[in-house]
Amino acid sequence: MTLLSDIRRALPLLLVVTALVWLGAVHPGWVDYDTPWLVRHNVLLSSPDPGVLARVWTDLSLGTRMTLGAEYLPVRDTTVWLDHQLFGLDMRLHHLHSLAWYLVACGLVLVVARDLLGPGPRSFLAALLFAVHPVHVESVVWLASRKDVVSLALLLLAMVLWRRGRERPWLFLLSALLGLLAHWAKNTAIVLPGMLGAWSLLVDRPDLRRPAWWLQWLPYALTTAIGLGMSLSLGDTVSMYAAPRAHGPVELLALMGQVWAHYLGTLVAPLSLSVAYVEPVVRPLSDPAVFSSLALVGGLLAVSLALWRRAPVITLGAAWFALGLLPVSQLIPLQNLMADRYLLIPSLGMAVALCAVPLPAAFRIPAGVAAGLASLLLGVATVRYLPVFASSEALWRRVVEVEPGLERGWIGLSGALQEAGRPDEAAAVSAEAQARLGPRPGLLANQGWLRLEAGDLVSAEASLRRAWEADPSQRKAGNNLVATLHRQGRLDEALAVAEALTRTHPLYAEGWATRAAVHVDRQEPGPARDAALHALEVDPANVAALVNLGSAAVLAGDVATARAAWERVLLLQPDHAYVRATLPKLPPG
């Protein structure tokens, strides 16, 4: 008891146990899920030029924002840039950096838990349950999710400083600034003022007639307005929002009730974790799945609220769970409906609430033993789940195993095998997916790509055309169909599809680059140049667009533009065979 009551001993113990559990997070592998273009080979974040940081923080142009993931997250991006400068492409050290942020966050969880639960085993167990939970693997080990752990650490530090602001009011300002930085690491940190307000009202129960209580929120109001305004305006620019999955509050309630019930089940029994899940669909409130989900979530929240006077920390933990999920609850339609990483902040609330349950003296030791055993089981589950993120093949095999009805997993596994130089296995996975799920557009698009890679243009065209015509949202299918027709010399047909593709997906740089290539072969330098420039507006480092811009310039007799475009290609891709062979043949000028 004394050991756990002294934070100078409890904190090192927590960090050592956490580090041992998460040791497998430090490995040389990486997955193809967003990591290649956002982290590993990002043309901005891998640049040694310190001036890149100015662009990261101040350049709101479409090309820069799309290069950085269609978000304004300069804190996250700065940490990745530092990785490249310090570690190069040693992915072990990139992973170690992410783990360091997580360890800092876990230490701060202990401080926050002590503020709420007091010194002793309760606060330590709350921090331990949080620290070893396998639902956090996606946030810690997936390099593209660095933003989660950075944002969490900054958010928790902001909470710690707010708590101490009553003695030093200037800490409120510093806390609010840290909250803004947390928001600029990941937008979900926008819930910080709500979490602090809930803490104050539910636990501290202040005198609301005191002006000082109201004044403390002014810095948070200002920083929240800045962060939210930036996110909303940029979201429109880069088309970050998805089509609504539900229409009206009733449908949204029916949908999110199922999602929240899934999250609660995942926290209690994380046995089938995956990087992607089959999404629930809107059903009537009377549907048994919807009714039971809403009854579970509503019942837990009602019980938590009823305990407010007797055990206010339980109510606060439930409020934190709800607030943490609010930004990803489709109030603003987002691309992903559900993901394990969305539970990073909500799981903090549940850990604190669980350890705040009042118990008779006779039950405290057995409850502590049970919590310790639960921590052990969660730690073992984390250790066993970590290798899933060591390679793309392992990641997508896990999705196929856990969610065999999800076409995304089959497509990812097939793609990973193809990229690993195992085309026969990739084709077998593609065939099995269609046998199980039928000829869905996404699966047809994947099959067409595999056949295009194999040089079977006739079969590729058949699959890609079926996919594109059935679902025009399959932009890769449309782009590969253009490429297939182009390679067959059917330039008029290729151009027709390319025009439809770029009209439907105006921010798809690859589509514009492929369209530029068709215009080049049609001897149309003006349209080729325009299409290439469209691509470069969205993706300034698009190699294919730069190649085609140079080719268009050659057709127009503009040697200077061609030379500049192709020299840029060699800076980005020094081994580009066509440009290396063609650039020296340009006439001087």
C-alpha positions in Angstrom: 0.0 0.0 0.0 2.8 2.4 0.9 4.5 1.7 -2.4 1.5 2.6 -4.4 0.7 5.6 -2.2 4.1 7.2 -3.0 4.0 8.5 -6.5 7.8 8.6 -6.7 7.7 4.8 -6.4 4.3 4.1 -8.1 5.1 6.0 -11.2 8.4 4.2 -12.0 6.7 0.9 -11.3 3.8 1.8 -13.7 6.2 2.8 -16.5 8.4 -0.3 -16.1 5.4 -2.6 -16.3 4.0 -0.7 -19.3 7.3 -0.7 -21.1 7.7 -4.4 -20.7 4.2 -5.1 -22.0 4.7 -2.8 -25.0 8.3 -3.8 -25.8 7.1 -5.6 -28.9 5.9 -2.2 -30.3 9.5 -1.4 -31.1 10.2 -3.3 -34.4 11.5 -2.5 -37.9 8.2 -3.3 -39.6 5.4 -1.1 -40.8 2.1 -1.5 -42.5 0.8 -0.2 -45.9 -2.3 1.3 -44.3 -1.6 5.0 -44.8 1.9 4.7 -43.4 3.8 4.8 -46.8 2.5 8.1 -48.1 1.8 9.8 -44.7 4.9 8.9 -42.8 7.5 6.8 -44.5 7.8 8.5 -47.9 6.0 11.8 -47.3 7.8 14.2 -49.5 7.4 17.1 -47.0 8.0 15.3 -43.7 11.0 13.4 -45.0 12.7 16.6 -46.4 15.8 17.8 -44.5 14.9 21.4 -45.2 13.9 23.1 -41.9 11.7 25.4 -44.0 9.3 22.6 -44.3 8.2 23.3 -40.8 7.0 26.7 -41.8 4.8 25.1 -44.5 3.5 22.5 -42.0 2.3 25.3 -39.7 1.3 28.1 -42.0 0.7 26.8 -45.6 -3.0 26.1 -46.0 -2.9 25.5 -49.7 -4.7 22.4 -51.1 -1.5 20.7 -52.2 0.2 21.0 -48.9 -2.8 19.9 -46.9 -3.5 16.9 -49.1 0.2 15.9 -48.8 -0.2 16.0 -45.0 -3.3 13.9 -44.9 -6.1 16.4 -45.6 -5.9 17.7 -42.0 -4.3 20.6 -40.1 -2.3 18.6 -37.5 1.0 20.5 -37.4 2.0 19.1 -34.0 1.7 15.5 -35.3 3.5 16.5 -38.5 6.4 18.1 -36.6 7.0 14.9 -34.6 7.2 12.9 -37.8 9.6 15.4 -39.4 11.8 15.1 -36.4 11.8 11.3 -36.8 13.1 11.6 -40.3 15.8 14.1 -39.3 17.0 12.1 -36.3 16.3 8.5 -37.3 16.0 8.4 -41.1 14.0 5.3 -42.1 14.9 3.3 -39.1 11.3 2.3 -38.2 12.4 0.9 -34.9 13.2 4.4 -33.6 10.0 5.8 -35.2 8.1 3.2 -33.2 10.1 4.0 -30.1 9.2 7.6 -30.4 5.5 6.8 -30.5 5.9 4.5 -27.5 7.7 7.3 -25.6 4.7 9.5 -26.0 2.4 6.7 -24.8 4.5 6.2 -21.7 4.3 9.9 -20.9 0.6 9.7 -21.3 0.3 6.7 -19.0 2.4 8.6 -16.4 0.0 11.5 -16.6 -3.0 9.1 -16.3 -1.6 8.1 -12.9 -1.4 11.8 -11.9 -5.0 12.5 -13.0 -6.2 9.3 -11.3 -4.6 10.3 -8.1 -6.3 13.7 -8.2 -9.6 11.9 -8.6 -9.2 8.7 -6.5 -6.5 9.7 -4.1 -3.1 8.0 -3.5 -3.1 4.3 -3.2 -4.0 1.2 -5.1 -7.2 2.6 -6.8 -5.3 5.2 -8.7 -2.5 2.9 -9.6 -4.9 0.2 -10.8 -6.8 2.7 -12.9 -3.6 3.8 -14.6 -2.5 0.2 -15.0 -5.7 -0.9 -16.6 -5.5 1.9 -19.0 -1.8 1.4 -19.8 -1.9 -2.3 -20.7 -5.2 -2.4 -22.6 -4.8 -3.9 -26.1 -7.4 -1.6 -27.6 -4.6 1.0 -27.6 -2.3 -1.1 -29.9 -3.6 0.7 -33.0 -2.8 4.1 -31.6 0.7 3.1 -30.3 2.1 0.9 -33.0 0.4 2.2 -36.2 2.8 5.0 -37.3 0.1 6.8 -39.1 -1.7 7.1 -35.7 1.1 8.9 -34.0 -1.4 11.8 -33.6 -3.4 9.7 -31.0 -0.6 9.3 -28.4 0.8 12.8 -28.9 -2.6 14.4 -28.5 -3.4 12.3 -25.5 -0.2 13.2 -23.7 -0.8 17.0 -24.3 -4.4 16.7 -23.3 -3.6 15.0 -20.0 -0.9 17.5 -19.3 -3.4 20.3 -19.9 -5.8 18.6 -17.4 -3.0 18.3 -14.8 -2.2 22.0 -15.1 -5.9 23.0 -15.0 -6.2 21.2 -11.7 -3.4 23.2 -10.3 -4.7 26.5 -11.7 -6.7 27.4 -8.6 -3.4 28.2 -6.8 -1.7 29.7 -9.9 -4.4 31.1 -12.3 -1.8 31.7 -15.1 -1.8 27.9 -15.4 -5.3 28.1 -16.9 -3.8 29.9 -19.9 -0.9 27.5 -20.3 -3.4 24.6 -20.0 -5.6 26.1 -22.7 -2.6 26.5 -25.0 -1.6 22.9 -24.4 -5.2 21.9 -25.2 -4.9 23.7 -28.6 -1.6 21.9 -29.3 -3.4 18.6 -28.4 -6.1 19.6 -30.9 -3.5 20.3 -33.5 -2.1 16.8 -32.9 -5.6 15.2 -33.3 -8.9 17.0 -33.6 -10.6 14.8 -31.0 -8.9 16.8 -28.2 -11.5 19.4 -28.8 -13.4 17.6 -25.9 -10.9 18.9 -23.3 -13.0 21.9 -22.1 -16.0 19.5 -21.7 -13.9 17.0 -19.7 -12.7 19.8 -17.4 -16.1 21.3 -17.0 -17.6 17.9 -16.1 -14.8 17.4 -13.6 -15.5 20.7 -12.0 -19.3 20.4 -11.9 -19.6 16.7 -11.0 -16.7 16.3 -8.5 -15.7 19.7 -7.2 -19.3 21.1 -7.2 -18.2 24.8 -7.3 -20.2 27.8 -6.3 -21.4 29.0 -9.7 -22.1 32.4 -8.4 -18.3 33.1 -8.2 -17.1 35.1 -11.2 -13.7 33.4 -11.0 -15.2 30.0 -11.9 -16.6 31.4 -15.1 -13.5 33.4 -16.0 -11.3 30.3 -16.0 -13.0 29.1 -19.1 -12.3 32.1 -21.3 -8.9 30.8 -22.5 -10.4 27.5 -23.4 -13.3 29.1 -25.2 -10.8 31.1 -27.3 -8.5 28.1 -28.2 -11.5 25.9 -28.9 -12.9 28.4 -31.3 -9.5 28.7 -33.1 -9.1 24.9 -33.4 -12.7 24.2 -34.4 -12.8 27.0 -36.9 -9.6 25.8 -38.5 -10.8 22.2 -38.7 -14.2 23.1 -40.2 -12.9 25.5 -42.8 -10.1 23.1 -43.9 -12.5 20.1 -44.0 -14.6 21.8 -46.7 -11.5 22.6 -48.7 -10.1 19.1 -48.8 -13.5 17.3 -48.9 -12.8 15.5 -45.6 -16.4 14.7 -44.8 -18.2 11.6 -45.9 -21.8 11.1 -47.0 -24.1 10.9 -44.0 -24.8 7.3 -42.8 -27.9 8.3 -41.0 -30.5 11.0 -41.6 -32.1 12.7 -38.6 -31.5 12.2 -34.9 -33.5 8.9 -34.6 -31.4 7.1 -37.3 -28.2 8.5 -35.8 -29.2 7.3 -32.4 -30.0 3.8 -33.8 -26.7 3.7 -35.6 -24.4 5.0 -32.8 -26.1 3.0 -30.2 -24.8 -0.1 -31.9 -21.4 1.4 -32.3 -21.2 2.4 -28.6 -22.3 -1.1 -27.5 -19.5 -2.5 -29.6 -17.0 -0.2 -27.9 -18.2 -1.2 -24.5 -17.9 -4.9 -25.4 -14.4 -4.3 -26.8 -13.3 -2.6 -23.6 -14.6 -5.5 -21.4 -13.5 -8.4 -23.7 -11.0 -7.3 -26.4 -10.9 -10.7 -28.0 -11.5 -9.8 -31.7 -9.6 -6.5 -32.3 -9.1 -5.5 -35.9 -8.0 -2.4 -37.8 -11.4 -2.5 -39.6 -14.8 -3.7 -38.8 -18.1 -4.4 -40.6 -20.1 -1.3 -40.0 -23.6 -1.6 -38.5 -26.4 -0.2 -40.5 -29.4 1.9 -39.6 -32.3 -0.2 -38.3 -35.6 0.7 -36.5 -35.3 1.4 -32.8 -37.5 -1.6 -32.3 -35.0 -3.9 -33.9 -33.6 -6.3 -31.2 -30.0 -5.4 -31.9 -30.7 -1.7 -31.7 -33.0 -1.9 -28.7 -30.5 -4.0 -26.7 -27.6 -1.8 -27.7 -29.4 1.4 -26.6 -30.7 -0.3 -23.4 -27.1 -1.3 -22.5 -25.6 2.1 -23.2 -28.5 4.0 -21.7 -28.7 1.8 -18.7 -25.0 2.3 -17.9 -25.2 6.0 -18.3 -28.4 6.2 -16.2 -26.7 4.2 -13.4 -23.6 6.4 -13.6 -25.8 9.5 -13.3 -27.7 8.1 -10.4 -24.5 7.5 -8.5 -23.5 11.2 -8.8 -23.9 12.1 -5.1 -22.5 8.9 -3.7 -19.7 8.3 -6.2 -19.3 11.3 -8.4 -16.1 10.0 -10.0 -18.1 7.2 -11.5 -20.4 9.7 -13.1 -17.4 11.7 -14.3 -15.8 8.6 -15.9 -19.0 7.9 -17.7 -19.2 11.5 -18.9 -15.6 11.2 -20.1 -16.5 8.1 -22.0 -19.4 9.8 -23.7 -17.5 13.0 -24.4 -14.5 11.2 -25.8 -16.7 9.5 -28.4 -18.7 12.6 -29.3 -16.3 13.9 -32.0 -16.4 10.5 -33.8 -20.1 9.9 -33.4 -21.0 11.1 -36.9 -22.5 14.4 -35.8 -20.2 15.6 -38.6 -20.0 12.7 -41.1 -16.5 11.2 -41.1 -14.8 8.6 -43.3 -14.6 6.0 -40.6 -17.6 5.0 -38.5 -15.7 2.9 -35.9 -12.1 2.2 -35.0 -10.2 1.0 -32.0 -8.1 4.2 -31.9 -11.3 6.1 -31.1 -11.3 4.5 -27.7 -8.1 6.1 -26.4 -9.8 8.9 -24.5 -13.0 7.1 -23.7 -11.1 4.2 -22.1 -9.6 6.6 -19.6 -13.0 7.4 -18.4 -14.0 3.8 -18.0 -10.7 2.9 -16.2 -11.3 5.7 -13.7 -15.0 4.9 -13.2 -14.3 1.2 -12.6 -11.7 1.9 -9.9 -14.0 4.5 -8.3 -16.7 1.9 -7.4 -17.3 2.1 -3.6 -16.7 -1.3 -1.9 -17.2 -2.6 1.6 -13.9 -3.1 3.4 -14.2 -6.9 3.1 -14.4 -6.8 -0.7 -11.5 -4.4 -1.3 -8.7 -6.9 -1.3 -10.5 -9.4 -3.5 -11.5 -6.6 -5.9 -7.8 -5.4 -6.0 -6.7 -9.0 -6.8 -9.4 -9.2 -9.5 -8.2 -5.9 -11.0 -4.6 -7.1 -10.9 -5.6 -10.3 -12.7 -7.6 -8.4 -15.3 -4.5 -6.2 -15.9 -2.4 -9.3 -16.4 -4.8 -10.8 -18.9 -5.1 -7.4 -20.7 -1.3 -7.2 -20.8 -1.0 -10.7 -22.3 -3.6 -9.8 -24.9 -1.6 -6.7 -25.8 1.6 -8.7 -26.2 -0.2 -11.2 -28.5 -1.8 -8.5 -30.6 1.3 -6.3 -31.2 2.8 -8.5 -34.0 -0.3 -7.9 -36.1 1.1 -4.4 -36.9 4.5 -5.7 -37.8 3.7 -6.2 -41.5 0.9 -5.5 -44.0 0.3 -9.2 -44.6 -0.2 -9.8 -40.8 -2.5 -6.8 -40.5 -4.8 -7.8 -43.3 -4.8 -11.5 -42.4 -6.1 -10.4 -39.0 -8.9 -8.4 -40.6 -9.9 -11.4 -42.8 -9.8 -13.7 -39.8 -11.9 -11.4 -37.5 -14.2 -9.9 -40.1 -14.4 -12.3 -43.1 -17.4 -10.4 -44.4 -15.4 -7.2 -44.9 -14.2 -6.8 -48.4 -11.6 -4.3 -47.4 -9.6 -7.0 -45.5 -9.5 -9.3 -48.6 -8.4 -6.4 -50.8 -5.7 -5.4 -48.4 -4.4 -8.9 -48.0 -4.4 -9.5 -51.8 -2.6 -6.2 -52.3 0.0 -7.0 -49.6 0.8 -10.3 -51.3 1.0 -8.7 -54.7 3.4 -6.1 -53.4 5.5 -8.8 -51.7 6.0 -10.4 -55.1 3.6 -13.3 -54.6 1.0 -12.7 -57.4 -0.3 -16.3 -57.4 -1.2 -16.1 -53.8 -2.7 -12.6 -54.3 -4.9 -14.0 -57.1 -6.0 -16.9 -54.9 -7.0 -14.5 -52.2 -9.0 -12.4 -54.7 -10.8 -15.5 -56.0 -11.6 -16.7 -52.5 -13.0 -13.3 -51.6 -15.4 -13.3 -54.6 -16.4 -16.9 -53.8 -17.3 -15.9 -50.3 -18.7 -12.4 -50.8 -19.7 -12.3 -54.5 -18.6 -10.0 -57.2 -18.7 -6.7 -55.2 -17.3 -3.6 -57.0 -14.3 -3.3 -54.6 -13.4 -7.0 -55.2 -13.8 -6.6 -58.9 -11.5 -3.5 -58.8 -8.9 -5.5 -56.9 -9.1 -8.4 -59.4 -8.8 -6.0 -62.3 -5.7 -4.4 -60.8 -4.1 -7.8 -60.3 -4.7 -8.8 -63.9 -3.4 -5.4 -65.1 -0.2 -6.0 -63.1 0.0 -9.5 -64.7 -0.3 -7.9 -68.2 -3.7 -9.6 -68.9 -5.3 -6.5 -70.4 -8.5 -8.1 -71.7 -9.4 -9.7 -68.4 -8.3 -6.6 -66.5 -10.6 -4.4 -68.6 -13.6 -6.7 -68.0 -13.2 -6.6 -64.2 -12.4 -2.9 -64.0 -15.2 -1.9 -66.2 -17.7 -3.9 -64.2 -16.4 -2.3 -61.0 -16.4 1.3 -62.3 -19.8 1.1 -63.9 -21.4 -0.5 -60.8 -19.8 2.0 -58.4 -18.3 5.2 -59.6 -16.9 5.8 -56.1 -14.3 3.2 -57.0 -11.8 5.7 -58.3 -8.9 3.3 -58.4 -11.0 1.1 -60.7 -11.7 4.0 -63.0 -8.0 5.0 -63.0 -6.8 1.5 -63.8 -9.5 1.2 -66.5 -8.1 4.3 -68.1 -4.6 2.8 -67.9 -5.8 -0.5 -69.4 -7.5 1.2 -72.3 -4.4 3.5 -72.8 -2.1 0.5 -73.0 -4.3 -1.1 -75.6 -4.0 2.1 -77.7 -7.8 2.9 -77.4 -7.1 6.5 -76.6 -10.6 7.9 -77.3 -12.2 5.4 -74.9 -9.5 6.0 -72.4 -10.1 9.8 -72.5 -13.8 9.4 -72.1 -13.3 7.4 -68.9 -10.6 9.7 -67.7 -12.9 12.7 -68.1 -15.7 11.0 -66.2 -13.2 10.0 -63.5 -11.8 13.5 -62.9 -15.3 15.0 -63.0 -16.4 12.6 -60.3 -13.3 12.8 -58.2 -11.8 16.3 -58.8 -9.3 15.9 -55.9 -7.9 12.6 -57.1 -4.4 13.5 -58.3 -3.7 10.1 -59.9 -6.8 10.4 -62.1 -5.6 13.7 -63.4 -2.1 12.4 -64.0 -3.4 9.4 -65.9 -5.6 11.7 -68.0 -2.6 13.8 -68.8 -0.8 10.7 -70.1 -3.7 10.0 -72.5 -3.6 13.6 -73.8 0.1 13.3 -74.4 -0.3 10.3 -76.6 -3.1 12.0 -78.4 -0.7 14.8 -79.2 -2.7 17.4 -77.2 -0.1 19.4 -75.3 -2.5 22.1 -73.9 -5.0 19.6 -72.3 -2.1 17.4 -71.2 -0.5 20.4 -69.4 -3.8 21.4 -67.8 -4.5 17.9 -66.5 -1.0 17.6 -65.1 -1.2 20.9 -63.4 -4.6 19.9 -61.8 -2.8 16.8 -60.4 0.1 18.9 -59.1 -2.3 21.3 -57.4 -3.6 18.4 -55.3 -0.3 16.5 -55.0 2.7 18.7 -55.8 5.0 15.7 -55.6 3.1 13.5 -58.0 5.8 11.9 -60.2 3.5 10.8 -62.9 2.0 14.3 -63.3 5.5 15.8 -63.5 6.6 13.3 -66.1 3.5 14.1 -68.2 3.9 17.8 -67.7 7.4 17.5 -69.1 6.1 15.5 -72.0 3.4 18.1 -72.7 6.0 20.8 -72.7 8.1 18.9 -75.2 5.1 18.6 -77.5 4.6 22.4 -77.2 8.3 23.1 -77.8 8.8 24.5 -74.2 12.1 23.0 -73.4 12.6 25.0 -70.2 9.4 23.8 -68.6 10.2 20.2 -69.7 13.6 20.4 -68.2 12.4 21.8 -64.9 9.6 19.2 -64.6 11.9 16.3 -65.3 14.7 17.6 -63.0 12.0 17.7 -60.3 11.2 14.1 -61.0 14.8 13.0 -60.5 14.9 14.8 -57.2 11.9 12.8 -56.1 12.7 9.5 -57.8 16.4 9.4 -58.8 16.1 6.0 -60.5 13.2 7.0 -62.8 14.3 5.1 -66.0 12.3 7.1 -68.6 13.3 10.6 -67.3 17.0 9.5 -66.8 17.1 8.4 -70.4 15.1 11.3 -71.9 16.3 14.3 -70.0 19.9 14.3 -71.5 18.3 14.3 -75.0 16.6 17.6 -74.5 18.1 20.4 -76.6 19.7 23.2 -74.7 17.6 26.1 -73.7 
